[in-house]
Amino acid sequence: MGEENKNYVEIWGDNVKLKDLGIAMALCISFALGGYILAPGDAPQPLIIGLIGGVVGFISSSIIIKPKRTISKMDGDE
Amino acid sequence: MDMMIILQMILASIGGAVVYTIIGVAPGTDETAVLAPVTIALALLGLSPYVILAFFISAIVAKKLTDSIPVAVAGIPGGVMAAPMVEHAMVLKAHGMPDVSIKKMSSGSVIGTLIAIPASFLIANLILPYADTISEYAGLIFFFGAVFLALLTKNKILSLAMIVPFALLIQGLRHLYWGLDVIPADETVFVSFFLGITIGPIAFTLFKLLNKENRQNTPRLGNKEIRLKASKKEKGIPNPFKVLTKKESGSAALGSFLGSVTFFLTPVGMSVFLGEFLTRHIKDPVQRASRAISTMDGLTNAAYISGTLIPLIAIGLPLSPTAIGPAAGLFNAPPVFTPEHNIHHMLSIGEIMTATILGASIALFITYFVMIKYAGQISAFVFKLVPHEALIGLFAGLVVMLAFMDAGLINIFGVILIAIVSGLLHKNGVNYGVMFMVLYAAPWLLGLLS
């Protein structure tokens, strides 16, 4: 956080950093499309590899990118 | 039905329940965007229709159970459908009762599911004699559906005015692909156009941000503040009918039944309208809020389930907002499912019932108990570990891949075009439903005009 604060925009109900979104989209699109195009064999194999690629992209971007949420715990909010 | 299929149905239902419990908690996820591409992909993989149906029902029950949880835990809706409940959940939160919110909402969901399944089979059987007539006039019905939904939206004139031009865009692209020999003349691009409409609002926002001036004028935000309330540990297994008072169970059941009967109308609209209507007379704010959230949650669940099941059992054409949205893959995922050959035609009523009951029970069992016990922990896990960027990225990846699969490289740009136009229309008050209906009605409509 710190100096990077106030740098996010709201898309689809949550806050994102555009640069991180670009990275996530690039990763997911290249893994999914790449998997589909490079997969050997006939249908539905390219689709399976492509879907796996998408999930790999999702997991790697989840590791690289930190969620833009500050979570505070409140005990007994009475 | 042999053992292998039953085993696959159970595994698919467990998978659906686990994945959509997590997606349901993620803030702001749109039901159509998160459910339709996955269901369509599973259909295209050639899985058995039993397995796809069980997966879908389990996923939607789990998603609808959990998307109201972040409302109670953090005051933000987990899905579009949970938005109307925020106001009432805030009343309970202000009275220091977030735990009550979670329990009332999930119990309402359970009642909605339990009412909607038998109600759907009943209503579907009543419609069944007219199914052939309805299918015969499908093009006309989709067109009137578009007009009808257009009249319900905020921006009626724009919605009506865009029906023919939007149909022209869709058929125009199809004819372009046929003309360029990108796809054979007997194939129709559907899936990727559908997803193009779905990602419209996101795509439009992103393309707007490519403009430097827009980028500078966009409000800059810090981290999203999420306050988690520590919820009390539950002992034993909660009984949804004991969580709710008799009156709450009653209005949740009534709301769910009415939600099933009005399956062809927009679930968000019905949820707001009936939810307020059935609770308006209650004076005490806490009682009113608690009745409202259990009723609305039951109603949205019921509307989703019956919106899927009734058209699926009776007609085989997607004739409800749920069926043209999240459940689209069960009706149309060419070349595997087409309007003439889909789950409706492949399975008997008994078989549809079996897959539905199996999927719903597994989701209720896993998600209801897990959510009631660990709502706080699961929400914290999702909020901490799943970045919103990765979710949007994943859907972008799926859409681009499916666009390429439908009609090659050129179609990636075709889908971007459809997404930008739909996003612009959506921003100006044209409902998704209108655009989906136009997508179905386009061939008929332009056949009529040319």
Chai-1 contact restraints between the chains, C-beta under 6 A:
chainA,res_idxA,chainB,res_idxB,connection_type,confidence,min_distance_angstrom,max_distance_angstrom,comment,restraint_id
A,N5,B,G222,contact,1.0,0.0,6.0,A-B,restraint_1
A,K6,B,R220,contact,1.0,0.0,6.0,A-B,restraint_2
A,K6,B,G222,contact,1.0,0.0,6.0,A-B,restraint_3
A,Y8,B,L221,contact,1.0,0.0,6.0,A-B,restraint_4
A,V9,B,T218,contact,1.0,0.0,6.0,A-B,restraint_5
A,I11,B,T205,contact,1.0,0.0,6.0,A-B,restraint_6
A,W12,B,G28,contact,1.0,0.0,6.0,A-B,restraint_7
A,W12,B,I202,contact,1.0,0.0,6.0,A-B,restraint_8
A,G13,B,P27,contact,1.0,0.0,6.0,A-B,restraint_9
A,G13,B,G28,contact,1.0,0.0,6.0,A-B,restraint_10
A,D14,B,P27,contact,1.0,0.0,6.0,A-B,restraint_11
A,D14,B,G28,contact,1.0,0.0,6.0,A-B,restraint_12
A,D14,B,H388,contact,1.0,0.0,6.0,A-B,restraint_13
A,N15,B,L221,contact,1.0,0.0,6.0,A-B,restraint_14
A,N15,B,K224,contact,1.0,0.0,6.0,A-B,restraint_15
A,V16,B,H388,contact,1.0,0.0,6.0,A-B,restraint_16
A,V16,B,E389,contact,1.0,0.0,6.0,A-B,restraint_17
A,D20,B,E389,contact,1.0,0.0,6.0,A-B,restraint_18
A,L21,B,E389,contact,1.0,0.0,6.0,A-B,restraint_19
A,A24,B,E389,contact,1.0,0.0,6.0,A-B,restraint_20
A,A24,B,A390,contact,1.0,0.0,6.0,A-B,restraint_21
A,A24,B,G393,contact,1.0,0.0,6.0,A-B,restraint_22
A,M25,B,G393,contact,1.0,0.0,6.0,A-B,restraint_23
A,M25,B,A396,contact,1.0,0.0,6.0,A-B,restraint_24
A,C28,B,G393,contact,1.0,0.0,6.0,A-B,restraint_25
A,C28,B,L394,contact,1.0,0.0,6.0,A-B,restraint_26
A,C28,B,A396,contact,1.0,0.0,6.0,A-B,restraint_27
A,C28,B,G397,contact,1.0,0.0,6.0,A-B,restraint_28
A,I29,B,A396,contact,1.0,0.0,6.0,A-B,restraint_29
A,I29,B,G397,contact,1.0,0.0,6.0,A-B,restraint_30
A,I29,B,V400,contact,1.0,0.0,6.0,A-B,restraint_31
A,A32,B,G397,contact,1.0,0.0,6.0,A-B,restraint_32
A,A32,B,M401,contact,1.0,0.0,6.0,A-B,restraint_33
A,L33,B,V400,contact,1.0,0.0,6.0,A-B,restraint_34
A,L33,B,M401,contact,1.0,0.0,6.0,A-B,restraint_35
A,L33,B,F404,contact,1.0,0.0,6.0,A-B,restraint_36
A,Y36,B,M401,contact,1.0,0.0,6.0,A-B,restraint_37
A,P44,B,L45,contact,1.0,0.0,6.0,A-B,restraint_38
A,P44,B,G46,contact,1.0,0.0,6.0,A-B,restraint_39
A,L47,B,L44,contact,1.0,0.0,6.0,A-B,restraint_40
A,G50,B,M401,contact,1.0,0.0,6.0,A-B,restraint_41
A,L51,B,A41,contact,1.0,0.0,6.0,A-B,restraint_42
A,G54,B,L394,contact,1.0,0.0,6.0,A-B,restraint_43
A,G54,B,G397,contact,1.0,0.0,6.0,A-B,restraint_44
A,G54,B,L398,contact,1.0,0.0,6.0,A-B,restraint_45
A,G57,B,G397,contact,1.0,0.0,6.0,A-B,restraint_46
A,F58,B,A390,contact,1.0,0.0,6.0,A-B,restraint_47
A,F58,B,L394,contact,1.0,0.0,6.0,A-B,restraint_48
A,S61,B,A390,contact,1.0,0.0,6.0,A-B,restraint_49
A,S61,B,G393,contact,1.0,0.0,6.0,A-B,restraint_50
A,S62,B,P387,contact,1.0,0.0,6.0,A-B,restraint_51
A,S62,B,A390,contact,1.0,0.0,6.0,A-B,restraint_52
A,I65,B,P387,contact,1.0,0.0,6.0,A-B,restraint_53
A,I65,B,E389,contact,1.0,0.0,6.0,A-B,restraint_54
A,P67,B,P387,contact,1.0,0.0,6.0,A-B,restraint_55
A,K68,B,N223,contact,1.0,0.0,6.0,A-B,restraint_56
A,R69,B,N223,contact,1.0,0.0,6.0,A-B,restraint_57
A,R69,B,K224,contact,1.0,0.0,6.0,A-B,restraint_58
A,R69,B,I226,contact,1.0,0.0,6.0,A-B,restraint_59
A,R69,B,F383,contact,1.0,0.0,6.0,A-B,restraint_60
A,T70,B,N223,contact,1.0,0.0,6.0,A-B,restraint_61
A,T70,B,E225,contact,1.0,0.0,6.0,A-B,restraint_62
A,I71,B,I226,contact,1.0,0.0,6.0,A-B,restraint_63
A,I71,B,L228,contact,1.0,0.0,6.0,A-B,restraint_64
A,I71,B,F383,contact,1.0,0.0,6.0,A-B,restraint_65
A,S72,B,R227,contact,1.0,0.0,6.0,A-B,restraint_66
A,K73,B,L228,contact,1.0,0.0,6.0,A-B,restraint_67
A,M74,B,R227,contact,1.0,0.0,6.0,A-B,restraint_68
A,M74,B,K229,contact,1.0,0.0,6.0,A-B,restraint_69
A,D75,B,A230,contact,1.0,0.0,6.0,A-B,restraint_70
A,D77,B,G96,contact,1.0,0.0,6.0,A-B,restraint_71
A,D77,B,K229,contact,1.0,0.0,6.0,A-B,restraint_72
A,E78,B,G96,contact,1.0,0.0,6.0,A-B,restraint_73
